[in-house]
């Protein structure tokens, strides 16, 4: 049995669910016992990170580490290319999301609440997000990967793009979307695993964003 510890609003948990949905892996999803970061949860997952996985007694945390483990443990519907160089390119996409775009978006979270929002900071952060989207466009324009396949490196972007668009409305985030990136987003949404996960995940996003708007 594959057990996944997650919380509804965590983007990296949604990223991992896309992988599992696409590979048709059955899983039991649970909240961390005692809550995120609790001693009770750390007794099971020492890092305290989310998501985390237990598979036949083997414990692992970090969405990327889990995704690559699942790629090897469940080889049907491969999500990494066959050649060494193409696999490296797929990992380049993953790192671009996890170390560049997602952190640029995450920096907006302290400014979601309308009562403490700093519009000047939001504008500056929007420029940072736009810079990362432009960098992604360059990766997309030069990728050797088959655009008809869903790769592990795509899954984080499939979750982060909806957050950026939600922030455009909720906190008036100024963002410049390269056409190449918009085409990429549309292509990702065409995969069933992405469409199903984004639809299931959106209520958690909407709930989180309620504090962005004054009452009434």
N, C-alpha and C positions, 0 to 999 in steps of 0.2 A: 504494500500500500504506500502511496506517495502522499505525504502530508505537507501542506504549505501553510506557514504562518504569515498572516497579512492583516492590514487594516484597509477599510474601504477606500479612503482617499489617496493612499500612497501610489504615486505614479509608477514606481519601480515594481510594485506588486502587479499593477495592470500590465506592464510590459511583459512580466513573466507569464501572466495568464494568456497573453496572445501566443507566446511560444507553445504553451501546453495545449491550447485550443487547436492551433495549427497542426500540431503533431498528434492530435487526438489522444492525449494522455489523460487518463482518469486521475483525479486528485481530490483529496479531502482538504478543504480550506478552513482554517480556524483562526480566531483572533489570538494574539499572544496572551498566555495565561498571566493574570495579574496586571495586564496592560503593557504597552510599549516601554521597554527599559526597566521593567520591574525585576526584582531579585528572582521571583518565581520563573519568569521567562528566561533570564540568564542562566538558571540552573539547567535549562534545556538547550538554549542556544547561547553559548558563552559571550559572543560578540554583542548580543542584544539587538542585532540588526534585523530589519525587515526588507524584503521577504527572507524567509529561511525555509529550508526543506529538510524533511526526514524521509529517507527512502530505505526501507528494509534495515533500519537501525543506523543508517549513515546520515549524519547531520552536516548541513552545508548552508552558509549564508552568502549574500551578495547576489543580486539578480543575474549578473553576467556569468559568474562562476556556476550558478545553478543552471543557466541556459546551456552553457557548454557541456556541463555534466549530462543534462538530459539529451543533448545531441548525440552523445556517445552511448548512453544507456538505452535510449529509444531511437535507434537509427532510421526507422521508417520516417518518411517525409523529411529528408535531410534539409537543414537550414543553414549549413555552411557549404561552400563550394568544394569541389574535389581537389583542385590544384593548390599547391602551397601558396603561390602568389595571390590567387583569387581569395583564398581563405584569409590571407593577411589583409587584403583590401576590405573584406567583410568586417574584419575586426577593427579596421581603421574607422569604418562608419560607426561601429559601436562606441569606440573611444571618443569620437567626435561628439556624439550625443552626450555620453555620460560625463565627460570632462569639460565640455565647452557650452553647448546649447542649454542643456538642462540646468547647470549651475547659474547661467545667465537668467533663466526664467525663474528659478527658485529664489533669486535675490528679490523678486517682487513680492513674495509672500508677506513680509512685514508691512507692506503698504496696501494690502487688500482692504483692511478696515477703514471705512470712510472717515472715522474720527481721528485717525492718526496718520492718514496718508499725506505724503509730501509730493506734490505734483512735479516739482523740479527734479526730484530724485527719480520719479517714475519716467519722466522724459529722458533722463540720462540712461536709465536702465533699458528703455526702449531702443535707444541707439545701440546699446550693447547686444541686445537680442537681434537687431537688424544686421549687425556685423557678423554674428554667428550664422545667420540664415544666408548671408552672402557667401560665407566660406563654405557652407553646405552646398550651395549651388555649384561652386567650382568642383567639389567632389563629385557631384552628380553628373556634371558635364564630361568628366573624365573617367567614369567608372567602367570597368570591364564586366561588371556583374550583370547577369540576365535580369532584365526588368520585369520579366514575367514570373519571377519567383519571389517568395517572401523569405528574406534572410533574417538571421538573428539581429543583425545590425540595424534592421528597419524598425524593429518593434518598439524601441524607446521613442523614436520620432513619431510613431503612430499615436502615442499617448501625449507627448509634449505639444504637438501642433494644436490639438483642441484646447489645451491650457492657454497657449498664446492667444488664440482667437477669443477665448473667454475673457482674458485680461484686457484685450482691446476694448471690449464693451464695459467690463466691470470697473476698470481703473483708468480708462481712457489712455491705454498704452499705445504710443505711436510706433508702428512697425512697418517696415518696408519688406514686402514679400517678393522675392524674385520669381518670375514666371516658372522657372525650372523647379523651384521648391513647391509651388502650388500644384504643378503637374504631378510631382512626386507624391504629395499628400493625397491627391485624387486617386492615384494608382494604388496607394496603400489601402485606402478605404474600400477599394474593390475586392480585397481579400476578405472572405467570410469571417475568419478569426478576428480580424481587426474590426470589422463592422459590428460584430456581436459584442466584443469587449468594450468598444467605445460607447455603444448604446447602454450597456449594463453599468458602465462606470460613470456616465454623465450625472445621474442623481447625486452621487457623492460629491462631484464637482460643484453642482448647483447648490448643494447644502453648504459647502465650504464658502461659496461666494456670496451667501446671503448677507454677510457682514460688510460687503462692499457698498451696499445701498442704504440710505437713510430709511427709517421706517415710514410707511405710507407712500 
